[in-house]
Amino acid sequence: MSVMNRRSFLFGMVMSFFGGALARPALAQTPAGQQVIRGRGREIFVSLSAQRLWAYQDGEVAMTFLISSGEPGRPTRRGNYRIQSKLPEAWSNVWQLRMPYWMGIYYAGRIENGIHAMPLLRNGTPVRWPVGYPASYGCVVALTKDAAALYRWAPLGTPVYIR
């Protein structure tokens, strides 16, 4: 990533932290140098360092919010993905959790990791992870209102870039 690209991306991170105008991290690059955010259609960008998600419509910020990514030892995998599954609520046999507004993005072994709302115990009691800090089991977790809005907004196949 060039110095100018880094500066533009960091400026957006700083401005979002201080509540300023959100600059689009359009200059984030893949290892091959290809632009990640293309400015066409709907795209989702997740920053693990900022613990924030941006959703873009034709290059403009449609929504942004804090997330909780994977905790140490169970990190959220960096990479380029697409929303490959959507369920109003998924169930994890491994963790014994209900995951509202499930959007699966990649497989971690035999289980799928995804973006979803704060999970619920079997009886419906919400699990309360600290949003804005790595605390999940590998998924990208958002507050319920944010996950619900993203679930309604993003169709299957929407690109998801995790950096």
Secondary structure, DSSP 8 states (H G I E B T S, - for coil): --HHHHHHHHHHHHHHHTT------TT-B-TTS-BS--SSSEEEEEETTTTEEEEEETTEEEEEEE-B-B-TTS----EEEE--EEEEEEEETTTTEEEEEEEEEEEETTEEEEEEES-EETTS-B----TTS--BSSSEEE-HHHHHHHHHH--TT-EEEE-
